[in-house]
């Protein structure tokens, strides 16, 4: 079945350092969404990418969708302690009605 | 700001018992979902629901599971005979639309979850 993997599984960074998580799907996606889950919380929608090669920015966060629409990345510039949490990508394959969540990357930011 | 609500926040049950998890999606949303998350693991899709029908379900969503929208506001997940491995956080989510090509309003809003513990 369809699989969505993320690397790394864990990342510890010093506050102010950059962070990147990569998302890879075994199938071509029609769109991909990114979510953040704080410890003990629920997933919160960050952004959606639809077009091949699309790049979107939200303040210090940069999201990219690969040309083949099978991979995506999230880059955080100059991390802050408020960035702590697990970041999940969720991919939708055209013709299906289910978003498959990636394995997640847990980010810890050391002050 | 509108939000998805779920009750109860924590449910403890004995193996073999039936449980019903309740969700109130955002009022103008048309698409509803159930996900589960075993502690420390990824979010797993269970089922999507639209127009009073299941749109898609995962392999996890076997005959022990059912969903219902009994009235205009509630969306429920029933597990008929719980197993130890059903212990997890169950999240309900809703969205206004489905696919990005149709509408930009397909972000999923998640509820706070129900922690199910099966003893």
Interface residues (C-beta under 8 A of the other chain):
Chain A: X1 X30 X31 X33 X35 X37 X41 X42 X43 X44 X45 X48 X50 X88 X90 X92 X96 X97 X98 X99 X100 X101 X102 X103 X104
Chain B: X33 X35 X42 X43 X44 X45 X48 X50 X55 X56 X58 X59 X91 X98 X99 X100 X101 X104 X106 X107 X108 X109 X110 X111 X112 X113
